[in-house]
Amino acid sequence: MFKLIRPGPELVIDECMSPFDVATDKHGDGTGAPGMTKIIRKPLGVGHELKSVADVKTKMIIRLEFQSGAKDMQNAPFNGQYQSHTALLLRMVIPWRDTWRYVI
């Protein structure tokens, strides 16, 4: 898959939200799906938090990672070896390792 996408020289790591509307909850119990979170600082702050990598040149999101609770994320690659933000950075850009791209 990664051979089909050739990002430009700059990649940006950021966070995204996939909003969830309790009014359209199919199960009707208001609990949503596993991994739901509430972030007050977001305009639509209830949903799934994702970390993303975007290509600056094409403005495309080219990689996503769903975020879970701290207990679940402990088993993610590089966690335990590095602090959580460094581990996230390494996981997100591993397909482009040693390609001399700037990561912002």
C-alpha positions in Angstrom: 0.0 0.0 0.0 2.7 2.5 0.9 4.3 2.1 -2.5 1.3 3.6 -4.1 1.5 6.8 -2.2 4.5 9.0 -2.7 4.3 11.9 -0.3 6.3 15.1 -0.9 9.2 16.1 1.2 7.2 17.4 4.2 4.8 15.5 6.5 2.7 17.0 9.2 1.5 15.1 12.3 -1.7 16.3 14.0 -4.8 15.1 15.7 -8.3 14.7 14.3 -11.7 13.9 15.7 -14.3 11.7 14.2 -17.5 13.2 15.8 -20.3 11.1 17.3 -23.8 12.3 17.6 -25.7 10.7 20.5 -29.0 11.5 18.7 -28.1 9.2 15.8 -26.8 6.4 18.0 -28.1 3.2 16.5 -28.0 1.3 19.7 -29.9 4.0 21.5 -28.0 3.6 24.8 -25.9 6.8 24.4 -22.7 4.9 25.0 -21.4 5.0 21.4 -18.6 2.7 20.4 -15.4 1.5 22.2 -12.8 4.2 22.3 -15.2 7.1 22.6 -13.8 10.2 24.2 -14.9 13.7 25.1 -12.5 16.6 24.5 -13.9 19.9 25.7 -11.6 22.0 23.6 -12.9 20.6 20.3 -16.0 22.1 18.6 -17.5 18.6 18.2 -15.7 17.1 21.1 -17.4 13.7 21.5 -16.1 10.9 19.3 -13.0 9.1 18.4 -9.6 10.8 18.7 -7.2 10.0 15.9 -3.6 11.0 15.2 -2.9 11.7 11.6 0.0 12.2 9.1 -0.7 14.5 6.2 1.3 15.2 3.1 1.9 18.9 2.8 2.2 18.9 -1.0 -1.1 17.1 -1.7 -2.9 18.0 1.5 -3.9 14.4 1.9 -4.1 12.5 5.2 -2.0 9.4 4.5 -2.0 7.6 7.8 -4.3 7.4 10.8 -4.0 5.9 14.3 -7.1 5.5 16.5 -6.3 6.5 20.1 -7.4 4.3 23.0 -7.1 4.6 26.8 -3.6 4.9 28.3 -3.8 1.2 29.4 -4.4 0.0 25.8 -1.8 2.3 24.3 0.9 0.9 26.6 1.2 -2.1 24.2 1.6 0.1 21.1 5.0 -0.2 19.4 7.8 2.0 20.9 5.8 2.7 24.1 7.9 1.8 27.1 11.1 2.5 25.1 10.3 6.2 24.6 8.0 8.8 26.0 4.5 8.6 24.6 4.8 11.5 22.1 8.1 10.2 20.7 6.6 6.7 20.4 3.7 8.2 18.5 6.0 10.1 16.1 8.0 6.9 15.4 4.9 4.8 14.8 3.3 7.3 12.5 6.3 7.9 10.2 7.7 4.4 10.1 6.7 3.7 6.4 8.8 6.7 5.4 11.8 5.9 7.6 15.2 6.8 6.0 13.5 8.8 3.2 14.9 12.2 4.3 11.5 13.8 4.8 10.8 16.7 7.2 8.3 15.9 9.9 6.4 18.9 11.3 
